[in-house]
């Protein structure tokens, strides 16, 4: 769980419910395949026990082609996924916006442009990690493992 880049269409408007972004999982097709495999292997009740319910396509991001999904958008994935940024044409533009707006990396922590750019290019950063008893944001972790 943390921050994750999702590729979206240029005109993508993440849906809202009651004025708030609706959390959306990533892959309906993948989830449907997994649920159906569990159903075939162990029966419907076991699949429902494992997954809670069958996947509903309305709870997932649209599945665009690579040509369509050419913009970068930062999501938090603690609640399955809600956006924390608008969509941008390049990772650099997204990183600049995240830095300029002091977007949260974890709690009240923010990141440098370089830290955000690593996440924007790498696609994911955990919320936080602990080193020697100190909590650090995930973008710091991403920086440390890539240096």
N, C-alpha and C positions, 0 to 999 in steps of 0.2 A: 504494500500500500504506500502511496506517495504521490509523486507527480509523474505524468506520462504524456508524451506527445502522441496525438492521434492525427492521422491524415484525413482531411475533410475536403468537401467541395468548397470552392471559393465563396459561394453564396450561402453556405450552411448556417442555419439558425437553430441552435440547440433548442429542443422543445421545453416548454415550461408547464407546470401544473400549479395552480393556486399562486401564481406569481414567482415561483421558484423553479430553478432548473430541475428537470426530471432526470434522476440518475439513469444512465444507460450502460448496459454491459457492452462488451466489444463484438463478439461474433455469434450471431443467432445460428448460423449454419453449423458451427462447431459445437455449440451447446445442444442443438437438436440432435446431432449425430451421437453425442455422448449420452444423452437421455435415452434415445432409442436403443442404443447398445445395452445400457443398463436394464431397460425394459425387457429386451429380448433375452438377456442372460439371466436375470433374476426375477422377472415379473413386474407388473405394474406397481404393486404396493411397495416393493423394495426400491424401485426407481423414484417413486414419490417420497419415500422416507429419506433417500439420499439427496434429492434435489428440491423437495418442497412442492414443486409443481412442474408440469411440462413447460418448456420454454415458450414464451409469448413474444412474437416478433416485435411487438410494440415496445418491449423493454430493452431493445438492442439498438445500437448504432446502425444506420443504413449501411448496406454492403455495396459500396461504390467500386467501380473499376479503378485500377491504378492511374489511368489517364484522368478520371474524374476527381479522385482524391489527391489533389496536388498541393493543398495548402496545409499549414502546420498550426495546430491548436493545442494549448496546454490544458490538461485535465488533472483534477485530483481524482484518485481512484479509490478513496476510502469508502465512498458510498456507491460503488460500481462505476461512477464516472460522471462528473459535472465539470463544465469548463471554468477555467480561471482566467482565460484570455480570449480575445477575438482571434479570428483566423488570419494568418499571414502567409505571404508567398514564399518566404525563405526562413530557415532556422535563425539566421542573423537578425531579421526583423522581429521575430518572436522573442528572441533573447533580449534585444534592446527594449522592447515593450515591457517585458517582465522586470528587467532591471530598473527602468525609468519609473515604473509604477510601484516599485518596491513590493512586488508580489510575494506572497508568503511561500517560503520553502517548507516551513514547519513552525507551527505556533506563531510567534512574532518575528521569527528569523526571516531574513531576505537573503538574496544571493548577489554575487558580483555578476557583471556581464559575462565574464569568462566561465563562471560556474554554470550559469543558465545556458550558455551556448553548448557546453558539454552535454547537458540534459537534452537540449533541443536536438542535438545531433545524435545522441545515444538513445533517445526515446523514453527513458525511464529513470526515476530516482526514488529510493525509498523515502518515507516521511522523515525518519531519523535513525541514528545508530548511536551506540554507546561505546566509548573508548576510554579506558582507565577511569570509569565511573562518571564520565562527562557526556552529556547528550549533545550531539551535533546534528545539524540538518542533513538531509539526504543529498543535497547538492554538494555539500562538503565531502560526503562519502564518495560521490561520483568523481569528484576532483582527485581524491586520494588514490582510488583504485586505478585511475587512468594516468597517473604521473609515474 
